[in-house]
Amino acid sequence: MQVDQSTPSTARRRRFQVDGRSYACIDLRHALSDDVLRLPHVLRILLENALRNSAGEAQRLVPAFKAWLSVRASVAEIPFLPNRLMMHDTTCGPALVDIAAMRDVLAEHGRDPDLLMPRIGVDVSTDHSSGVDFHARPDALQLNLEKEFERNAERYRLMKWASAAMPGIHVHPPGSGIMHTINLERLSKLVVTTQEADGLLAYPDTLLGTDSHTPMVNGLGVLGWGVGGLEAEGALFGVPVILRIPEVVGVRLTGRLREGVTATDLALTVTERLRKLGVSGSFVEFFGPGVSTLAVGERAAVANMAPEYGASTGYFPIDEASCDYLRGVGRNEAELSLIRGFAKAVDLWFDPDAEPDFTRSLDLALDRIEPSVAGPRRPQDRLPAGATAAAFTPALEAASPARLPDGAVVIAAITSCTNTSDPRLIVAAGLLARKARALGLKPPAWVKTSLAPGSPTAERMLRRAGLMSDLEAMGFGIVGYGCTTCIGNSGALLPQVQQALGAKDFRPVAVLSGNRNFPGRVHPDLEHGFLASPPLVVAFALAGTVNIDIMHDPVGVTSEGAEIRLSALWPSGAEIDAALALGTDRRDYDAAYGEAAVRPLWLELQAPAGPRFPWDERSTYLRRPPFVRASGASPPRGPARPLLVLGDDITTDHISPANQIRGDSPAGRYIVAAGGDPGNLNVFASRRGNFEVMLRGAFSNRLAVNQLLPAAPAGLTRHLPSGEIVSLTDAAERYRLEGVPLVIVAGERYGMGSSRDWAAKAVALLGVRAVIAASIERIHRSNLIGMGILPLLLPAGLHPSALRIATGDRFQLDWDFDRLSPRCEVVVSILREEGGIETLALTAAIETSLEVELLKAGGIIPHVLSGLLAQTDDARKGAA
C-alpha cells in the first residue's frame, strides 16, 4: 500500500485498492505500529475518528492511546465526531421544540434563525410512541396508525416543518418502524466515503442516537451509542462529544448455542453477568471463536441490551457475517467489497483467534446458555424459563375457577427492537403458533396479545412463509411497527382484568419480548413483568399464567383433553431455516420502506413553512419551553433544601413517565383545563413538547416514594417553613419565590433506563440545582449536566438511607462552578434541623472539561446560543 507523506498537522494516511479504485484511510499502523492490534476494536475506531477530525493533535492523542495499553484505563480526553445522528419521535419531538425555541431566541436578538443549522445529518423515526389501542383484529394496524395521526398530528407537523426548514433532517414517516431496526436495515453503511481534493477518503460509519438502545447497531459492526437528547442537540450543532478514553470490558465467547436456545436467552444471560461484574460507563466488546457462530440478528439482540447491563456499547467487530446481513437486506457486492477492503486495511476486520488487551474480561460458553426469562421487576434478574413462579414472594396462589388466576398473563406482547429485529426469533414464534393452531390451542380470554415487529419487512417475511395467519389465529396480529408495549404504550387492559385489579391475591403479569420490565413501565397497573423470547411469549400466552414451569408443565389442553407441553410446540433449527428460506426476499426492504414513505396519512398532512415555527398558545402538545434562553440560571445562594429523598433503582420512567396520562392526575387535569379532550389525553411520550404536562408528571409513579413522606402518595413533599404537604410543583414554585435552591438525594443506579432528557428537564424546572446519589447512570448523568444540574456522588459505601435526611435538613455546598473540575471533591455540609452539622466529601460526577464548561454556562442550550451570539457579535465588529 502507498503511504501519503502528510503535513505535521494532519494524520498520516495510506491508500488501498478495491475493484480497481483507490481510497485513502487513516494509517493506524503508522500511529501505533503493531500495537494497534492490541487495542480493542472500539478503541481503534475512536483513535481513527480522533486523528481524522483533530488536526494537529496526533502528538497528544497517540501517546494517550499507547498509555491506555499500559494500564488499560485513561483519564485522557478525546473528541468524538459521529458522521450522523439518529432520533425517534419521543426524543426528537422535545429536541425540535428546543430547536424551534432556540431559533426564536436568535431572532429576538436580531440574528438570522438560519444560523442554527444541523452540522451533521439526522434521521428521525416516528413510531416509538405508537400504542396498542386495537389488537387481535385484521385492521388493527391501520386503526392504530389512524389513531396516531389523530393524536399526534401536531408533533408530526413540527417534524415536517423541521425537515423543510433545516436540510439534513430526514423524517421516516409513521409505519416505517423502530429507529434501531431502520438503522440496521436501511441506514448503516459500515464504511463511509467522502470526496476530497486528492481522492476518496474512507472511514468507519459511526453515530450517536437519542435512545439508550442505539448500540443495537453494534451487532452489525457500526460503532454507536446512546446519548440524551440534550447531548445530541449539542452534537447536531457542532459541539463535539468529549469523552475519556474508556475502559473496555471484553467478553470472550466460545462454543455454539444449543438447539432450542435463542438469541434472547443469550442476551439475558449477558445482561445478568455484566450487571454483576459492573460495567457502568465502560465499553463492552465481544471476541473469541464463539462470535463467528452468531448471525447479525443474534448479535444485535445482545448489543441492544447494553443499557440493561450498564455499558455504553456491546460491540461485535466487522466480519463476513456483517457482509452476509447487508447482502440479505439488499446491498450490492461492490459495497461489500469496499467493506472488506477497508476493514482489513485499517485493522478493523475481526479475527476469531485474536485476544486484544481489555481492562477486564470474562468468559462465556455459548453451549451452556439455557432458555431464560428476566423478571419480574428488572431486566438483569435472569431466571431459567421454568422458574417464573418461584420469582414471587409471597408465593403465587393456586388457580381458582371463580376468579382470574394469581400470576395471570394479562399482556403478551411480541414487541420492541430487541428481539423483533432478529428474523429467526420472529419465525420461531410463527412456527410455534402454527403448531398450537393445528392442535386447536388458544390463549385464555384475559390475555391481551399483540405483535409489533421492528419494521414492515417482518410482515412480508411472515406472510411469504405462511406464518402470519398462524400468529393472527393466536391473537398476535400486527398492531404497529413501534415500541408499543415495551415503552409503556400497551393500551388499556382487557375489561375483565380491569375489574379484577386490586383484588386480594391477584398479581397480573406482562410477558414481552422487550428490554425493560420495571414496575409500572409496561402498564401503570402492572408491577410484574417478564422479558422473554418471541416464541416464549406465545407459549406464556397459551398458558395464560406464569404460575407454571413453562418448560415441563402443560401449556394447553386439546379439545380431546390431551395435555400439550412446550416440547411439542417448539420449532427445530431446521424448521426455522426452512421457513426463513421460504419467507426471505431481499427486495422486501426497498419495497416495504417505500410503501411507508407514501402513505396518504403522511403525504396529506399539512405543515407550516418558514424559518420559525408558529407556536399556538392554545396547544396542549407544543409549548415554547422556559429553559431555552441564551444564559443560564443565576448561581444559587445559601443552603439548599431537599425536595425528594429517593431509594435505589429510580429509573427515568419513575422520574418522567412515558405511559398513559390518567384523567385524575395533575397532568390530566391540566390538559383538560387547557382545553384538551378528556377522552384522548394520550401518553406522556407524546406530550413531551409541552413542559407544563411534563412538569406535572414528574415523579408521579407510585414507586417513586419520597422518603421524606414515605406514607404519602407519589408527587408530594413537605414545604418548609410552612410545614404544609404540597405537590412538587407547588413546593418548587414557593421555594423559587423564596430564593431557596433545591437538591434531590437518591440511592444506587439513579436514572437507569431510557435516555429520557425530560427526566433532567423536569428536575431543572422544579428548581433542583444538584442531585446527590450513591450512583448515577451514564446517560442521565450527562442529561443532568446538559440542564446545568450538578451531579454529586456519595462516598463509596455510604447509602443515603444511612444519612437519615429529614425535611428540615439543609445542604450547604459551594455553588461556584468556576472551581469545578472533572471528578473533583465537593465538600457538602448537612445542616441538621436540630442544630448539628455533618460534613461529607462528595465527588463531582463530571467526566470532562467540556462538562465543566456546560455547567458554567447553565447547560447545553445556553452554551450553544451564547456561542452563536458571540460569533455574530465578533463578525459585526469585524465588519464595522
N, C-alpha and C positions, 0 to 999 in steps of 0.2 A: 504493500500500500504506500502511496505517496504521502509524505508529511509536509504540510504547509509550514513555511517559515513565517511566523506571525510577529506582530509588534509586541512589546512587553505588556501592553495594556489589554491584550486580547488572549483568551485561552487558545492554546495550540490546537490545530485541527488536523485530521487525517482524512484521506479520501478512500472510498470503497466503490466497487462497481457492482451493479445489479442489472442483469439483462442488457449489458452494453451501455448503461447510463451511469454517469459518475455523480457521486454525492459526497458532501463533506459532513463530518461529525466531530464532536469534541473528542480529543485524544486523551482518554483517561489513563492509558498506559504511560503516556509522557508525564502525566501529573504524578502518578503513584507507582510507576513501573509494575512489576508483578504483584505488588501489594494490593492492587485493585481487586485481585481475585480473593483476597482475604476479607474484603468488605462484604457485608450482606448486600443483596441486590438493591434494597430500598435506599441504602446509603450511596451506592453507585449512581442511582438516579438523582438523588439530592445533590451530589457533587457535580454531576453534569449540568444540572439546572443552575446551580450557583455559579459555576465557571462561565456558562454561556450568557448569563444575564447580569453578571457583575464584573464589568470591565475593570481591569487593574487590580482586582482583589485576589488574584491567584496566589500571590505571595503570602496572603493571610489564610486563605481557605485550605490550600493543600497541606500545610503543616498541621492545621486543625484536624483534618481527617486522618493524617498519619498519627497524631496524638491519640485519636479515638482508638486506633488499633492497639495502642499500648495499654490503655486502661479500660477500653470498651465502654466508655462514657465520656461526656464532654460538657463543658459549660460554654463552649464557643457558640456564638450566634451566627446563623447563616440566613440569607434571604431565600425565599421560595416564590417563584412567579409561575403559577399554572398557566397553561395556554387556553383554558376555558373554565367556565363555571356552570354549575347546574343548580336549579332551584325547583321547588314544587309550589303549588298554589298556596299552601298553608304557611310557607315561609316567604315565598315571592310576594304574596299579597301585602304583608306588612312592610317588606323591603320597598316595594313600589310606592306604597303610601309615604314612607320616609323620603324616597327619592323625589316624589312629586312635591312634598313639602320643602325639601332642600332647594328645588328649583324656584319655589316661591320666595324663599329667603334670598336667593341670589337676585331675583328680580326686584325685591323690595330694597335691596342695597344698590340698585341701579346697574346691575350686571345682567348679561345675557344668560337666560336659563340654560341655553345650549352649551354653556361652559361645562355643565355636568353631563358628560357622556361616558358610556362604558369604555374602558380601555381594553377589555377582553370580551369575547363572545360569551353569551349566557343563554342556555336552553332552559325553558320553563315548561314543566308538565302541570296538568290541571286536574288530575284525577285523585289526588290524595285525600280530598275532602268528601268524595262520593260516599253515599250512605246506602244502607240496605232497607229502604222503605218498602220495596216489593221483593218478594222472593218466591221460589218454588212455583213459578208460572212462566209460560213461554215468552211473555212480553216484559219480563222483569227488567231486563237491560234497558230497553227503550224507555220504559216508565221511569226508571231511576235516573236516566240521562235527562229526561224532560224535567224531572223534579230538581235536578241540579241546576239547570238553566233558570228555572223559576226562582230558586233560592239565591243563586249566585250570579245573576246577570250583572249586577253592579261590579262585582270583582272581575268578571270576565271582560267587561268594558274597560276597566282600568288596565288590564293586561293588553288588550288590543290597542289602547291609547299608547301605552309604553312602547310596544313593538313598532308603532308608526313614528313616534316622536324620537325614539332612540335606536337607530340602526345598530344591530348587533344583539338585540334581544329577540330571540325566536321562541314563539309560544307554540307548544304542541297541544292541539285542541282537546277538549273532553272526549274520552273514548280512545285515547292513544295509549294509555297505560301508565304504570308507575315509573317515576323518573329513573330508578335504578335498572329496570328492565329495558327501558328505552336506551339507556346508556350502554348496556351490554349489546343489544340487538342492532342499534342504529347509529350511535354516535361515536363509539370508541374506534380509534384507528391503530393504536399501539405505536405507530410511527407517524410523526407529522413532518411535513416538508415545507420550507419557505424559500422563495426565490430571492437570492442575494446577488450582489454585483458580480461575484466570482462563481456563481452557480447555485445549485440547490443545497440547502443545509437541512439535514435530517436530525431529529431529536425525539425523545420519548413523549408520548401523549400523557399529559398529566392534568389533573383537575382538582378543584375543590367543590364540595356540594353542601347545600344548606340542609342536610339531613344526616343524622349520625350513621345511617346505613350506606352512605356513599361508598365505603370500602368494598361493597359487593363487587365492584368492577375490578378490584384487586385479583379476583379469581381468574380474570382473563389475562392479567399481566399489566394492566394500566394502574399506575400509582395515583391514588386519590384518597382523600379522607374528608370527614365531615367537619364543618365549622358552623358556628352560629350565624344567623342572618346578619348580625352587625359586622362580624369579621368579613363576611362575604361582601357586604357593601363597601368596605374598605378596599378589598382586592379588586372589586369591579371598577373602582375609580383610582387605581394606581398605587394604593398603599400596600407595599409588599407584606407578605406573611413572614415575620421574623421568628425563627424557632431555634432552639438549641439543637445541636446535632443529637438526635435522640438515642436513647438506649434501644437496642434491638433484641427481642427475645426470639430465639429460634425454636421451632417445633419440628423435630425430626420424625418423619412418617416412614414406617416400614410396613411390609405386608400388603394385604389387599382386603377390602371389605368382603365379608362373607355373604353368601346368598341370603336374601331376605333382610339385610341390613341396609339402611338408606343414608343418603347424604344428611338428612335431618338428624339421624342418630349420631353421626359423626360431629355435626355442628354443635349439638347439645353437649356432647362429651368434651369437645374442645373448650366450650364455654365454661363448663364446670371446672376443668383442670386449670385453665388460665386464671379464672377468678380466684381460685385457691392459691395459685402461685403469686398473684398480684402483679398486674402488668399496666396499671393505670399510667397513662401518658407515654407508654412505650409504643414502638412499632413492633409488630409481630410478623415474622416471615417463616414460611413453611419450606422445608428442604428434605432431602433424603429420597431413597428409591420409591417410597410409597406415593410420593407426589405424582409420579408418572402413571400410576394406575387410576388416577381420578380424572374424570372429564371436567370441562369448564363448568358445567351446570352444578356438579357436586362441589367443586372448589368455591363457586360463587355463594352457595348456601353457607359454607364455613366462613368465608370472608365477610359476608353480610352481618354476621353476629359479632363483629369486632366491638361495637359499643357495649354489647352484653358481657363480653369478657373483659371490657375495660380498656382496650387498646385503641390506638389511633388507626392502625391498619391491621389487616390479616392478609399478607401479600403472598401470592404464588407467582414465581417468575415466568417469563415467556418461554414457551416450548412448542413442540409440534401440536399439542392439544389445543393451544391458543389458535393456531392456524386452522385446525380441524373445525373449531367452533365458528370462526369467521367464515370459512368456506360454507358451512351449513346455513348461515344467515344471509348468504348471497354475495359475499365479497369475491373479487376475481383473483386469479392466480398471480397477476402482476403485483397486487397489493401484498399477497402472502410472501412472494419472493423478496420484496423490499423489507418486510418484517424480519424474515430470516437473515438477510444480508446485514441489515442494520444491527440487530440484536447480537449477532456474532462479532461484528466489527467493534462494538463498544462493550463487549463482555457482559451483555445482559441476557444471553441465551442460557437456559437452565441446564445444569449438569447434575444428574441424579446422584453421582458419586462424590460431588464436591461438598465440603463442610466448611463454609465461611466462619469467621470469628463472630460470635454473638456475645452480648452482655451476659445472658443466661440462656439456657436451653433445657428442653425436656423431650423425652422420647414418648411416642405414641404409636402403638402397634394397631394398625387398621383391622387386623384379623381378630382383635379382642373386643372390638366395639359391639355392643348389644343393642337390640331395639329399645328405644328410650322415649321418655317424655320429660318435660320440665314443669315444675309447679309445686304447689298450687298458687304460689304468690310471686315467685321470682324466676327469671329465665335461667339463672345459674344453678337452680336447685334440680339437677337431673335425677331421674329415678328410672329403674327398669320399667319398661312399658306396663308390666303387670302389677306394679306396686302403687297404683293411684289411690286405692282405698286406704293403704297404710299411711298416706301422707296427711290424714286428717286427725286432729286432736280437738275434742274427743272423737272417738271412732264414729264412722257413719252408721246411722240406724238401719236396721233391716227394712227392706221394702214392705210397704203395706198397700193392699189394693184400694184402700179408702182414700189415699192421697198420693200426690206426686212423691217419688222416692227421694230420700235424702241423698245428695250427690247426683241428682238428675242432670243430665247433659241438656241444657236449655238452649245453648248455641253451639252449633257445629259448623265451623267455617273454614273452607279451603281458601286462604286469603294471603295477601302480602307478597312482597318481593322475595322474601327469604327462601321460600320453597317453590313457589309457582314459576320461578324463572328456570328451574331445572325440569326439562321435559320428562325425564324419567319418573319423577315424583308425581307429576300430573297424570301420566299414562298409567302408573301403578294404581292411583286412585280410581281411574276409569275402569281398569280391569277388575278391581275388587268389587266395584259397583255392578259390573256385568255379571259376575258370579253370584252376587247377592240377589240380583234381579231374577236370574234364572231359577233360584231357589224360592222365589216369592217373598223374600225378606224386605222389610221397610223400616225406617226409623219410627219410633213412637210419636204420637201426635204432639208431644210437648217440645220436640226438638226443632229449633229454627235452623234450617240448613241453608247454605249459600256457597257459591263458587265465584271468586273474583280473582282470576289469574292476572299476572303482571302485565300482559299485553294482549291485543286482539289476535295475535298469531296462535296463541294456545287454543282458541276456539276452533280455528281452521284445522289444526292438527287433530284435535279430538274428533271433529266431525268426519274427517277423512278416514280416521282409524275406526270409525263406527262406535266410538265410546261416549259421545255426547248424550245420546238418548239414554244410555245406561245411567249416567250420572243424573240426568234430569229425572229419571224414574225414582231415584233415591232422594229427590228434592234438591240436588246440587246443580240447579240450573245457574247459568251465568247471570249475575246481578250487576256486574260492572267490571272495570279493569283498574280498580283503585285499591287503596289500603283497606277500605271499608272497616271490617270488624277489628283488624289489628290496631288501628289508630283510634278506636272507640266509636266509629260510626256504624254501629251494628243495628241501628234502628230499634224499634220497640220489641220487647219480648212478647211472646205469644200470650193471648188473653188469659189462658188457664194458668200460666206461670205468674203473670202479674197478680192474679187473685191469690196465689199461694205465698207470695212474698211476705216475709215476716212471720210465717207460721213456725211453731216450735219444731225443731228437728228437721228443718228444710234448708239445706245449703245447696242452692243451684250452682252449676258449674258451666263454664265455657271450655270447649276444646277447639283449638285453632292451629293452623299451620303457620302462625306468625312468629314474631320475635319478642313480644313482650306480653306479660300476663300480670302486671301489677294490679293490686286490688283497685277496682273502680275504673280501670282503663278501658277494658273491653266494653263494659256497660256499667253505669253508675250503681246499679243494684247488685252487681256480682263481685264478690270478694275473692272468688276462687276460679282459677283457670289453668289449663294445661296446654303447653306447646307440644305439638305432635306432627308427624309427617302427614301429608295429604291422605295416603291410604289408611293410616291410623285414625284420622279424623272421621272418615267414612265408617270405620269399624266402631268407633265410640258412638257415632250417631245411631247405628243399628242397635247397639246395646242400650242406648238411652240413659246410661248411668256410668259413673266411674267407680261405683262400689262393686267392682268385679276384678278378677285377674284377666285382663283382656287377652293375654297370651294362651290361657288354658280354659277359662270358663266359656260357656256358650254365649255367643253374641246375638243369637236369634233362634227362633223355632219355626220350622216349616208348618204349612197347613196340615201336614200329616203328623205333626208332633215330633219330628226329628230335630234334635239339638244340633246347631251348626256352630262350629268353632272357627277361630280365625285361620287356623292352618288350612281349612278347606276353601278359604276365600283368597288367601294371599297369593299374588301372582309370582311366577318364577322369573328369573332374569331373562330366560329365553322368550317367554311370553311378552315381556316388556320390550325386548329388542324387536320382535316381530311387529308389535303394534307401532313402535316408532318408525320402523321401515315403511309401514303402510301409510302412516299419517304425516310424515315429514315431506315438505316440498319447499325448497329454498326460495321459490318465487313468492311464497306467502308473505314474506317480510315487507317487500315493497308494496304489495297489494293491500295488506291489512292496514299499514300506516297511511297509505294513500287514501284509502276509504275514510279513515278517521279525519283526515285533513279537510275533506269536502262535505262533511255532514252539514245539512241545511241549518240546523240549530246554531252552528258556529258561524257559518258564512253570512247568515242573515242578521246576526247580532250587530246592532249599531253601536259605534263607539265615538267619543269626542275626538277632535283633532286639535293640533296646536302645541306649542312648546310647554304650556302649563295646563295642568289638569283642573277642570272646573269643579270645585267642591260643591256639594249640595248640602246645605245646613240641615235639611230635613232627613238626610240619610241616616239609617241606623247601622250601616255597614262600613262606610268610609268617612272618617273624620280626620282633619289635619291634627297631628299629634303635637302636644305642647313641648315635648323634649327635643324637637327639631329646631335648633337655633344655632347661631354662629359662635356662641360662647357657652361654656358650661356653667353649672350652678356655682354660686359663691362658696368658698371654703366654709365648712361648718365651724361653729364656735361653741365652746362649752361641752360638757359631758353629754353623752347620748343615752337615751332610754331604750330598753329592749321592747320592740314591737311584738316579736314572737320568739319563743324558745321551742325548738322542734327536736324530734328524736332522730333515729337513724333512717336511712333509705327514703328520704324525702325526694321524690322524683320530680321532674319537670311537669309531669301530669298532675301531681299534687299541688304544685305551685301555680301552674297556669293550665287549666284543663282544655281538652280538645273535644270532649263529647257533648252530648245533647244539653241544651240550655233548658232548665226547668222553669216553668211559668212562675213558681213561687219563690224563685231565687232572686237575690238582689239584681243580678244581670237581667233576668227575665222581666222583673218589674220595671227596670229602667227602659228596656226595649219597648214594652207596651206603653209606658208613659210617653215615650218619644214618638209614638205613632206606629210602632211595629205591629205586625199581625200576631195576635196571641196564639193562633193555631199554627204558626210557622216561624218559630223562634230560631230554628236551625241549630247548628253546633258551634261551639266556641271556635273551632278551627276555621270556620267561615266568617267569623266576626272579628278577626284579628286586625282588620283595618279600622276598627272603632275602639279607641283607647278607653272610652267610658265603659264599654262592655267588659273589656279585658281586665280593667282595674277592679271591677265588681266581682269578677270571677276568681281573683287571686286567692289562693289558699282556702278555697271553698270545699275542697274534697274532704269528706268526713274523716279521712285518715291523716290529714294534716293537723294533728292535735297540738294545740298551743299549750305547752306545759305550764305556762303562767296561769291558765284557766283550764285544767285538764278535764273538768266535768262539763264544760260549756261546748256548744256546737262549734263547728269549724267557722273560721272567718271573724272571730271576736277577740278582743283584747280588753285590758283594763287601762283606762286613761288616768294619768296622774298629773296634777294633784287632785283632780276631782274625785277619783275613785270609781267613776262610772264604768260599767261594762258596755262597750260600744263596738260597732263594726270596725274593721281595719281601716276602711276608707274614712269613717268619721274621726277615728283616732289620728290618722295621718294628717287630716286637714287641721285638726286642733293643734297638733304639735307643730305644723308648718306655721300657723299664725303666731304660735308662741316662740318660734325660732329654735325649737329643740330638734337636734338630729336624732336619727333612729338607727338601731342595729338589729340584725337577726342573728340568733345563736342556733346552731344546728349540730347534729351528730355526724356519723360516718356517711360517706357517699352522698353528700348533699348535691342535688341537681343531677342525679343519674337519669338516664332515659333519653328522650328526644332532644334534638338540638335547639329547642324552642327558645327563640330570643325573647318572647314575651314573658318567659319566666324571669328574665332580668329586667325587662322594661316595666313590668307591673311593680316589681320591687322598687325600682327607681321612682316611679310615680307615687309610691307610698311614702317616699321621703327617706328611705333607707340609704345610708351612706357607707355602711360596711357590713359584711357578712362574716361572722366568726364561726368556724366549723371544725370538726375533727378531721374531715377530709372533704374536698370539693371535686366533683367530676370535671374532666378536662374542658369539654365544650362549654358547659355552664360557667366555669371559671372565666373563660375568655369573653363570654357574653356579659358577665358582671362588669368586667373591666371596660368592655365596649360601651357600657352605660355609665361609666365613671364611678362605679361602686368598688370599694376596696375589699378584696377577698383576703381573709386572715385565717391562718391555721393554728389551732391549739397545739401546745407541746405534745409530742408523741406520748401516747398512753393516757392522756388526760381527756376524759369524756365530759361533755358539758353537763351531764347529769350530776357529776361529782361537784360541780360548782354551785349547785342549788340556787340558781338565779331566781330572784323574786322580782315582782313588778316594780318595786320601789328602788331596786338597784340601778346604778348608773355606770356608764363606761367612759372613762377618761382616756383618750388616746390622742396622739399627735396628728392633727389633721393637715399638717404642712406636707403636701405631696412632693415638694421640692426635695425633701430629704429621703425619698424612697429610692430604692434600687432593687434589682432582682433578688428575691429570696432574703431580703434584709430582715433584721429583727425589728419588731414594733412592740414597744412596751405599752401595755394596757393596764390601767388601774380600775378595779371594780370598787366603786364607792357604795358600800353596803347601806341599805336603808336604815339599819340600826346604828350606823356610825363607823364601822370598821372599814379598812381599806385592804384589798387583796391585789397584789401586783403580779402580772404574768408577762412572760416574754413570748410573744406570738411571732409567727413567720409570715411575711407578706407572700401570698401565693401569686407572685409576679415572676414570669419566666424571662422576659426580655426587656431591653431598654426601650423598645417601641411601646411596650405596655405601660411603662412608666410615663412616657410622653402622652399616651392616651388618657391616663388617669389625670395628669396635669391639665389636659385640655378639657376634661369633663366628659370624655367618651369619644367614640369614633366619628359621630356625626359632627360635633363642633370642630374636631380635628380636621376633617375634610373641608368643611365650609370655611373655616378660618384660613386654611391654606389657599383655597381658591381666591378668597377676597384679598389676601396678602399679595398673591401673584398679580392680580389685576391692578392692585394699587401700585405695585412696582412698575408694571407696564405703563400705567398712566403717567407716573412720574418720569419714566424714561421718554415717553412721547412728548411731555411738556419741555 
